[in-house]
Amino acid sequence: MLPLGQVMGAADTVKKDLGIDQPLLTNREKTELVDALRSTYTLNELLPAVGPPRSSFFYHLARLGTSDKYGEVRGALFVIFVRNYRCYGYRRLHASLSDRSLRISEKVVRRLMKQEALAPVMRKRRRYGSYMGEISPAPDNLLNRGFSAESPNEKWLTYITEFQIPAVKVYLSPMIDCNDGMIVSWLIGTEPDAELVKTMLDVAIETFAANTNRPVVHSYRDGHYRWPGWLSRIADASLVRSMSRKACSPDNAACEGGMRTKNLDGLSSDGQVPEVLHGTTVAQRDLDE
């Protein structure tokens, strides 16, 4: 067991805390430790206690007295790194050293940066997103996943889906009644634009013009259901708006599930262009057709 004073002196020599784990020391650091204690203990006592092989000890001992091969490079690296706001990586540091006629490999630059703790600050890039925030206040989620209705024209669900056919990609905008799951109106077009949803809504409004019931129209938070044309039609027909929560598809699950059940998402399953695209993009059909 080494005396505390000798241990403190040795720890100061290798610039390590007293609580350092001995197996974590490099052979060079162990050589410095043994060399610092040689005045008190013999090599036969120190080498088994500290741990460096005898050959490694004499190898590093011979190198302790030599000057640092990369001393000039270390100083230049630090100066370049600090002057460039600590943002240079090893490639730009290597190029800067080459400009100063200090030609070493990139592998050596990486090793010296690690030894000198020259780590650039890596700011995580923010992925591009076109989302600019809410374009208008969103109404509350009045349905709250309550997709059952006791009478017709009480709760309506709508959304936009797309499907591919050999000729073109088409978009379907349906309006579904929660009472019986039947489709009140639907429209197909080649563009998911405002005209698609507005025309579909006009056809749906005509179906209950003589009734006093005013259904709750539930949709996603898309811009299609916030444009002035949609809002004005909702207000003129005295309909009540309801929207799903942000990024929460289950809030309108009955509409999507209903489309898959009725196989309207597969209108092009036979590989033919739907009939509604040959003349007009508006289609109001009975479900049995």
ZAMARPA-211849 format. One record per residue (C-alpha): x, y, z. Coordinates in nm, 4 decimals. Last residue first. Example, Ala and Ser with C-alpha at 12.3 -4.5 7.8 and 13.67 -1.06 7.14 Angstrom:
<nodes>
> 1.3670 | -0.1060 | 0.7140
> 1.2300 | -0.4500 | 0.7800
</nodes>
This chain:
<nodes>
> -7.4785 | 0.1513 | -5.7723
> -7.5949 | 0.0141 | -5.4361
> -7.4554 | 0.3218 | -5.2577
> -7.6906 | 0.5544 | -5.4440
> -7.5023 | 0.7976 | -5.6556
> -7.3995 | 1.1590 | -5.6411
> -7.0978 | 1.2149 | -5.8639
> -6.9292 | 1.5399 | -5.9605
> -6.6169 | 1.5230 | -6.1758
> -6.8192 | 1.5299 | -6.4929
> -6.8137 | 1.3470 | -6.8208
> -6.5734 | 1.0575 | -6.8352
> -6.4566 | 1.0902 | -6.4755
> -6.7851 | 0.9685 | -6.3247
> -6.7519 | 0.6393 | -6.5116
> -6.4474 | 0.5405 | -6.3116
> -6.1339 | 0.4798 | -6.5191
> -6.0775 | 0.1060 | -6.5440
> -5.8197 | -0.1063 | -6.3573
> -6.0874 | -0.3283 | -6.2048
> -5.9981 | -0.2066 | -5.8547
> -6.0574 | 0.1542 | -5.9606
> -6.3421 | 0.2262 | -5.7205
> -6.1344 | 0.0696 | -5.4442
> -6.1570 | 0.3441 | -5.1853
> -6.5319 | 0.3147 | -5.2255
> -6.5058 | -0.0369 | -5.0879
> -6.8064 | 0.0151 | -4.8594
> -6.6052 | -0.1159 | -4.5657
> -6.3023 | 0.0915 | -4.6661
> -6.5072 | 0.4086 | -4.6840
> -6.6773 | 0.3353 | -4.3547
> -6.3451 | 0.2876 | -4.1833
> -6.2263 | 0.6292 | -4.3001
> -6.5448 | 0.7976 | -4.1810
> -6.5691 | 0.6048 | -3.8557
> -6.2070 | 0.6849 | -3.7719
> -6.2583 | 1.0593 | -3.7522
> -6.1205 | 1.1172 | -3.4021
> -5.9018 | 0.8098 | -3.4595
> -5.6819 | 1.0203 | -3.6942
> -5.5389 | 1.2443 | -3.4215
> -5.2748 | 1.4782 | -3.5635
> -5.4497 | 1.7870 | -3.4211
> -5.7820 | 1.7103 | -3.2620
> -6.0700 | 1.6346 | -3.4890
> -6.3024 | 1.9103 | -3.5965
> -6.6690 | 1.9990 | -3.5426
> -6.8768 | 2.2559 | -3.7280
> -7.2502 | 2.3090 | -3.6748
> -7.4693 | 2.3720 | -3.9776
> -7.6892 | 2.6776 | -4.0128
> -7.7075 | 2.6334 | -4.3925
> -7.5749 | 2.9841 | -4.4537
> -7.3029 | 2.9359 | -4.1879
> -7.1746 | 2.6059 | -4.3312
> -7.1807 | 2.7501 | -4.6823
> -6.9854 | 3.0559 | -4.5690
> -6.7272 | 2.8439 | -4.3895
> -6.6654 | 2.6204 | -4.6911
> -6.6214 | 2.9111 | -4.9320
> -6.4080 | 3.1051 | -4.6815
> -6.1518 | 2.8221 | -4.6501
> -6.1323 | 2.6384 | -4.3205
> -6.2532 | 2.2907 | -4.4173
> -6.0146 | 2.2527 | -4.7098
> -5.7339 | 2.3793 | -4.4849
> -5.7290 | 2.0476 | -4.3065
> -5.8277 | 2.0108 | -3.9403
> -6.0161 | 1.6877 | -4.0013
> -6.3917 | 1.6837 | -4.0350
> -6.7178 | 1.6682 | -3.8396
> -7.0371 | 1.8309 | -3.9698
> -7.2976 | 1.8491 | -3.6917
> -7.6398 | 1.8146 | -3.8495
> -7.9163 | 2.0747 | -3.8758
> -8.2569 | 1.9138 | -3.8444
> -8.5475 | 2.1252 | -3.9692
> -8.5907 | 1.9294 | -4.2865
> -8.6854 | 2.0670 | -4.6290
> -8.3255 | 2.1457 | -4.7282
> -8.2068 | 1.8058 | -4.6052
> -8.0664 | 1.6566 | -4.9254
> -7.9743 | 1.9947 | -5.0764
> -7.7094 | 2.0459 | -4.8069
> -7.5249 | 1.7307 | -4.9184
> -7.5066 | 1.8485 | -5.2806
> -7.3653 | 2.1851 | -5.1716
> -7.1147 | 2.0097 | -4.9433
> -6.9791 | 1.8005 | -5.2310
> -6.9447 | 2.1161 | -5.4393
> -6.7501 | 2.2872 | -5.1615
> -6.5273 | 1.9855 | -5.0972
> -6.4030 | 1.9470 | -5.4545
> -6.4025 | 2.3176 | -5.5366
> -6.1619 | 2.3814 | -5.2493
> -5.8958 | 2.1617 | -5.4044
> -5.7939 | 1.7974 | -5.3877
> -5.7432 | 1.7813 | -5.7682
> -5.8470 | 1.5045 | -6.0073
> -6.2020 | 1.4987 | -5.8837
> -6.4564 | 1.2671 | -5.7243
> -6.7593 | 1.3789 | -5.5257
> -6.9750 | 1.2243 | -5.2621
> -7.3130 | 1.2821 | -5.1081
> -7.5194 | 1.1531 | -4.8161
> -7.3306 | 0.8258 | -4.7959
> -7.4982 | 0.5754 | -4.5664
> -7.3529 | 0.4851 | -4.2296
> -7.6982 | 0.4410 | -4.0802
> -7.7158 | 0.7224 | -3.8246
> -7.3591 | 0.8463 | -3.8658
> -7.4366 | 1.0025 | -4.2054
> -7.1349 | 1.0072 | -4.4356
> -7.0171 | 1.2916 | -4.6619
> -6.7629 | 1.1806 | -4.9217
> -6.4613 | 1.3504 | -5.0876
> -6.2726 | 1.1220 | -5.3260
> -5.9504 | 1.2170 | -5.5004
> -5.8157 | 1.0818 | -5.8275
> -5.4690 | 0.9864 | -5.9480
> -5.4620 | 0.9453 | -6.3243
> -5.5020 | 0.7014 | -6.6139
> -5.3959 | 0.3724 | -6.4591
> -5.5908 | 0.4387 | -6.1386
> -5.4525 | 0.5554 | -5.8090
> -5.6541 | 0.6343 | -5.5011
> -5.6974 | 0.9404 | -5.2845
> -5.8923 | 1.0231 | -4.9699
> -6.0621 | 1.3390 | -4.8495
> -6.2685 | 1.3670 | -4.5295
> -6.6270 | 1.3950 | -4.4119
> -6.8496 | 1.2909 | -4.1235
> -7.2086 | 1.3951 | -4.0615
> -7.4009 | 1.3792 | -3.7345
> -7.7740 | 1.4404 | -3.6842
> -7.8979 | 1.4230 | -4.0414
> -8.0676 | 1.0886 | -3.9771
> -8.1798 | 0.9924 | -3.6243
> -8.0354 | 0.8188 | -3.3217
> -7.6702 | 0.8905 | -3.4044
> -7.3585 | 0.6864 | -3.3260
> -7.0107 | 0.8186 | -3.3995
> -6.9265 | 0.9458 | -3.0517
> -6.5531 | 0.9824 | -3.1112
> -6.5452 | 1.3183 | -2.9272
> -6.8340 | 1.4358 | -3.1483
> -6.8022 | 1.8005 | -3.0479
> -6.4302 | 1.8253 | -3.1183
> -6.4121 | 2.1997 | -3.0668
> -6.3898 | 2.4480 | -3.3510
> -6.0537 | 2.5453 | -3.5000
> -5.9503 | 2.9104 | -3.5133
> -5.8084 | 3.0056 | -3.8536
> -5.4902 | 2.9482 | -4.0540
> -5.3354 | 2.7432 | -3.7729
> -4.9581 | 2.7366 | -3.7970
> -4.7142 | 2.7922 | -4.0815
> -4.6605 | 2.4276 | -4.1785
> -4.4274 | 2.4189 | -4.4801
> -4.1764 | 2.2047 | -4.2965
> -3.8060 | 2.1849 | -4.3545
> -3.6166 | 1.9653 | -4.1137
> -3.4358 | 2.1452 | -3.8376
> -3.0678 | 2.0800 | -3.8447
> -2.9172 | 1.9662 | -3.5182
> -2.6441 | 2.1996 | -3.4075
> -2.3089 | 2.0292 | -3.3778
> -2.0750 | 2.2337 | -3.1590
> -1.7234 | 2.1475 | -3.2662
> -1.5126 | 1.9155 | -3.0457
> -1.1559 | 2.0210 | -2.9775
> -1.0839 | 1.8098 | -2.6688
> -0.7045 | 1.8359 | -2.7152
> -0.6580 | 1.4576 | -2.7351
> -0.9660 | 1.4159 | -2.9526
> -0.8588 | 1.6953 | -3.1853
> -0.5110 | 1.5407 | -3.2059
> -0.6578 | 1.2043 | -3.3094
> -0.8856 | 1.3592 | -3.5689
> -0.5982 | 1.5611 | -3.7156
> -0.3810 | 1.2494 | -3.7252
> -0.6481 | 1.0649 | -3.9253
> -0.6805 | 1.3635 | -4.1576
> -0.3176 | 1.3177 | -4.2534
> -0.0513 | 1.5789 | -4.1886
> 0.0731 | 1.8720 | -4.3936
> 0.1494 | 2.1874 | -4.2005
> 0.2174 | 2.4267 | -4.4876
> -0.0124 | 2.6900 | -4.3332
> -0.2723 | 2.6335 | -4.6059
> -0.2420 | 2.2623 | -4.5298
> -0.3311 | 2.3358 | -4.1681
> -0.6451 | 2.5156 | -4.2845
> -0.7439 | 2.2180 | -4.5026
> -0.6993 | 1.9759 | -4.2107
> -0.9010 | 2.2063 | -3.9856
> -1.1732 | 2.2175 | -4.2497
> -1.1859 | 1.8390 | -4.2676
> -1.1530 | 1.7854 | -3.8890
> -1.4562 | 1.9964 | -3.8073
> -1.4612 | 2.3716 | -3.7666
> -1.7292 | 2.5284 | -3.5449
> -1.5233 | 2.6485 | -3.2489
> -1.5863 | 3.0160 | -3.3344
> -1.3413 | 3.0177 | -3.6248
> -1.0654 | 3.1872 | -3.4259
> -1.0907 | 2.9170 | -3.1580
> -1.0389 | 2.6215 | -3.3955
> -0.7614 | 2.7903 | -3.5916
> -0.5694 | 2.8765 | -3.2736
> -0.6188 | 2.5285 | -3.1229
> -0.5087 | 2.3521 | -3.4385
> -0.2021 | 2.5746 | -3.4744
> -0.0911 | 2.4958 | -3.1203
> -0.1406 | 2.1222 | -3.1684
> 0.0449 | 2.1333 | -3.5017
> 0.3473 | 2.2956 | -3.3453
> 0.3652 | 2.0285 | -3.0744
> 0.3035 | 1.7428 | -3.3180
> 0.6265 | 1.5510 | -3.2626
> 0.6195 | 1.6307 | -2.8927
> 0.9755 | 1.6600 | -2.7634
> 1.1609 | 1.3562 | -2.6381
> 1.2228 | 1.2933 | -2.2673
> 0.9116 | 1.0870 | -2.2142
> 0.9862 | 0.8714 | -2.5172
> 1.2562 | 0.6626 | -2.3492
> 1.0272 | 0.6040 | -2.0513
> 0.7509 | 0.4976 | -2.2867
> 0.9598 | 0.2113 | -2.4256
> 1.1105 | 0.1297 | -2.0844
> 0.7644 | 0.0850 | -1.9322
> 0.6254 | -0.1011 | -2.2319
> 0.9051 | -0.3593 | -2.2037
> 0.8422 | -0.4049 | -1.8292
> 0.4675 | -0.4498 | -1.8789
> 0.2656 | -0.1722 | -1.7132
> 0.0737 | -0.2773 | -1.3995
> 0.1007 | -0.0356 | -1.1117
> 0.1687 | -0.2935 | -0.8399
> 0.3690 | -0.5438 | -1.0484
> 0.5812 | -0.2590 | -1.1939
> 0.6276 | -0.0707 | -0.8681
> 0.7911 | -0.3315 | -0.6451
> 1.0460 | -0.4668 | -0.8933
> 1.0997 | -0.1105 | -1.0119
> 1.2190 | -0.0103 | -0.6664
> 1.0315 | 0.2271 | -0.4414
> 1.0979 | 0.5756 | -0.3063
> 1.2904 | 0.7564 | -0.5816
> 1.1125 | 0.5436 | -0.8412
> 0.7729 | 0.6918 | -0.7454
> 0.7483 | 0.9572 | -1.0172
> 0.8815 | 0.7138 | -1.2782
> 0.6132 | 0.4609 | -1.1879
> 0.3368 | 0.7187 | -1.2302
> 0.4788 | 0.8499 | -1.5569
> 0.5015 | 0.4918 | -1.6856
> 0.1419 | 0.4274 | -1.5795
> 0.0386 | 0.7368 | -1.7747
> 0.2197 | 0.6088 | -2.0832
> 0.0699 | 0.2626 | -2.0405
> -0.2759 | 0.4187 | -2.0388
> -0.4742 | 0.4454 | -1.7169
> -0.8235 | 0.2940 | -1.7175
> -0.7089 | -0.0150 | -1.5255
> -0.6114 | 0.2176 | -1.2360
> -0.9578 | 0.3656 | -1.1845
> -0.9156 | 0.7313 | -1.0985
> -1.0371 | 0.8298 | -0.7497
> -0.7265 | 1.0327 | -0.6686
> -0.7937 | 1.2553 | -0.9683
> -0.5549 | 1.2429 | -1.2611
> -0.2890 | 1.4860 | -1.3774
> -0.0220 | 1.2160 | -1.4282
> 0.2166 | 1.3945 | -1.1969
> -0.0569 | 1.5200 | -0.9634
> -0.1697 | 1.1638 | -0.9101
> 0.1893 | 1.0641 | -0.8306
> 0.2216 | 1.3354 | -0.5709
> -0.1112 | 1.2459 | -0.4151
> -0.0134 | 0.8765 | -0.4064
> 0.3229 | 0.9557 | -0.2481
> 0.1560 | 1.1612 | 0.0231
> -0.1059 | 0.8949 | 0.0866
> 0.1550 | 0.6234 | 0.1429
> 0.1511 | 0.3333 | -0.1052
> 0.0000 | 0.0000 | 0.0000
</nodes>
